[in-house]
Amino acid sequence: MLVFVVLAVFLTGLMVGRTPEYLGKKIDSYDVKVSVLALMVLVFSILGFAAWAAVGPWGLAGLNNFGPHGLSEILYAYSSGAGNNGSAFAGLNGNTPWYNTTLALAMLFGRFVMLVPVLALAGSLGRKRRIAAREEVFPSGA
C-alpha cells in the first residue's frame, strides 16, 4: 500500500504543481524510482509469464479453452500466484511441469523480490526528518 500511496502523492503533486509530501516527509526522486521498481517487478512477473505461456507450446498445452477465456485463465493464474493466493480457473490444467515452475517463479517474484524495493522505500522514508507544513506543499493527510 505504501508504494501506491507514494505514487499517488507524487502524481497528485505533479498535477497541482505542488511539492509532493507524505506524512511530513518530502517525496523525492529516489522514493518514486523504488516505488515504480516495486510495481514493475509485480507487473513483469504477471504479464511476462502470462505472455510466455500464451505463445509457448507448454503454456498452451494446459488450456482447455482457447481464445479470450483461455487468456483470462492464464492471466488469472499468474495474477493469483504473484498476489499470494495461487489459485487458477478450472479450465486451466495448472498441474504440469511448465505451470508448476513458472507459477512458483511468479510467486517468488511477487512475494520476495518485490520486498527489496519496498524495504528500500521504507528505509528512505524512515531516515527523513519530518518537515513543518508549508503553503507550497500539497496536503496529503495526517
C-alpha positions, 0 to 999 in steps of 0.5 A: 500500500505504501508504494501506491500511496507514494505514487499517488502523492507524487502524481497528485503533486505533479498535477497541482504543481505542488511539492509532493509530501507524505506524512511530513516527509518530502517525496523525492526522486529516489522514493518514486524510482523504488516505488515504480521498481516495486510495481514493475517487478509485480507487473513483469512477473504477471504479464511476462509469464502470462505472455510466455505461456500464451505463445509457448507450446507448454503454456498452451498445452494446459488450456482447455479453452482457447481464445479470450477465456483461455487468456483470462485463465492464464492471466488469472493464474499468474495474477493469483500466484504473484498476489499470494493466493495461487489459485487458477480457473478450472479450465486451466490444467495448472498441474504440469511441469511448465505451470508448476515452475513458472507459477512458483517463479511468479510467486517468488517474484511477487512475494520476495523480490518485490520486498527489496524495493519496498524495504528500500522505500521504507528505509528512505522514508524512515531516515527523513526528518519530518518537515513543518507544513508549508503553503507550497506543499500539497496536503496529503493527510495526517 
